Amino acid sequence: MNEHDCLCRNFEYFEKEATAMEIRSTTDEDLDAFVDTVHTAFGHFPKTPIAGGGRWWSALEMDRGLLALSADGRPVGTAAAYSFELTLPGRTLAPVAGVSAVGVLPSHRRRGVLGEMMRRQLSEVRSRGEFLSVLLASEAPIYGRFGYGPATFTTRLTVPRHRAALAVPRARATADAPATGADSGTVEVLRRAECGEVLEEIYDRYRRSQPGALSRPHRWWALGAGQSPVSSAPRYVAVHRDADGTADGYASYSIGEPTTLTVDETIATDDAVFTALARFVLGHDLVSQVVFRHVPPEHPLRWQLADIRAGEAGEHADWLWVRLLDIPRALTARGWFTDGELVLDVDDPFLGERCRYLLTVREGEAGCVPTDRQPDLSLDVRDLGSLYLGGVTPSTLVRAGHILACRPGAAALADALFRTESAPHCVHWF
Ligand SMILES: CC(C)(COP(=O)(O)OP(=O)(O)OC[C@H]1O[C@@H](n2cnc3c(N)ncnc32)[C@H](O)[C@@H]1OP(=O)(O)O)[C@@H](O)C(=O)NCCC(=O)NCCS
């Protein structure tokens, strides 16, 4: 079996299916119609006039958009893609398509419009050489059928101020490992409008070493196209600087009724900086509780509270969904931390592809080739998307009945091989 046999089914079949409807790429001239169709699909009246797209839509890459048109030429569906970089385990960076603005008019639903747009989009993403596509799902049941699996998770953590004391860290500093919580830096409170490019610089440093994080292209910051603090919505931003004055973390926050301090995101280039920023917001006067909107589910902050019950985790949610489009490239691009071999029988029903791969890791270097060997695991490509960044273990998906372990010990072997150095996390909204 060779690689070509595995990837051979082309997209002719999909194009034949699209008969009564046309799907075409967008240009800059389509912006207003595109945005109007997305608003109608989501049932949102635009807050600002649509002409020119508005700030939120200004980062759209119109050469990557798709419009579905009815037989009489009216737009009935939309799909966009942004060009991002995704940080993989091992801190390698991969170009990815960030799928967004997916919508079909309520009058044209459940006739296969989304399915056709997904086929066309995946074909285009592949032909650009991107081997991964990612998205945030409005509803969990939509995207599994197209090969996407939930891969990163996020939690809202609420801490009442009167129980917000942090425990004194027991860990003692050594030359190699400074004590977590020991902070020789400073925190300055700025208004969002005063921050210049410092948030962009901190975020960029952070995302390069955080598996699961996406780049935020400069134009997003320049245009204010995104949620706070990318947008210019009024916010206070606590900016942390190290002892040399280099900015290395921030917490963007607002205080609303009833005296809740809500942190949009805490971006820190290491754990001690996160602790310093957490200590800062938790110590804010005239506040009854602090809500951290986005923390990784296993974040150490809960363990740092003197009262471990003080941190109430809620809204545990899937965040980034991942879809592999070239399995050998994807598996050899990420870092691996344990040597071993695994045979994966991967089914991709949406693209009509099925192949068995031998994954070999030797001294951190991965090889992935088609094989006829007996499989260790049999799985759908969406489950491989969930495993890819290390956000869930193979054995969890075996126990859930998603993945078939084809021989005793296969799940444990896969757990060891897929293990990553830290849990993936993504805060970028797109
Ligand atoms: C989600 C949406 C784009 C689906 O468009 P659509 O053209 O109706 O989807 P399709 O007809 O191509 O459906 C393809 C399959 O997905 C299923 N599906 C579509 N939307 C679904 C949903 N919201 N929940 C569960 N299944 C869904 C369909 O039943 C169909 O299944 P089948 O292949 O087994 O028959 C559309 O309902 C919409 O615009 N919703 C509001 C905006 C939104 O949520 N967009 C997604 C942003 S991430």
The ligand as an ORCA input file, in Angstrom:
! r2SCAN-3c Opt
* xyz 0 1
  C     -25.326     24.818     11.351
  C     -25.811     25.188      9.952
  C     -24.705     25.926      9.228
  C     -26.132     23.873      9.223
  O     -26.400     24.159      7.841
  P     -27.289     23.166      6.946
  O     -27.123     23.592      5.531
  O     -28.641     23.071      7.500
  O     -26.549     21.768      7.174
  P     -26.640     20.499      6.205
  O     -28.013     20.417      5.639
  O     -25.521     20.509      5.204
  O     -26.410     19.352      7.253
  C     -25.383     18.405      7.176
  C     -25.611     17.423      8.299
  O     -25.396     18.082      9.546
  C     -26.547     17.961     10.363
  N     -26.678     19.211     11.090
  C     -26.646     20.437     10.570
  N     -26.799     21.355     11.534
  C     -26.918     20.685     12.684
  C     -27.101     21.078     14.027
  N     -27.185     22.379     14.353
  N     -27.186     20.120     14.960
  C     -27.106     18.812     14.606
  N     -26.931     18.377     13.347
  C     -26.848     19.318     12.403
  C     -27.695     17.714      9.393
  O     -28.779     17.081     10.021
  C     -27.034     16.870      8.355
  O     -26.937     15.551      8.834
  P     -27.009     14.269      7.843
  O     -25.809     14.414      6.920
  O     -26.933     13.107      8.763
  O     -28.302     14.421      7.104
  C     -27.087     26.038     10.007
  O     -28.074     25.336     10.720
  C     -26.885     27.419     10.624
  O     -26.556     28.352      9.921
  N     -27.087     27.518     11.970
  C     -26.941     28.813     12.658
  C     -25.527     29.360     12.633
  C     -24.516     28.364     13.176
  O     -24.696     27.762     14.230
  N     -23.409     28.186     12.428
  C     -22.322     27.327     12.806
  C     -21.245     28.211     13.353
  S     -19.918     27.298     14.068
*
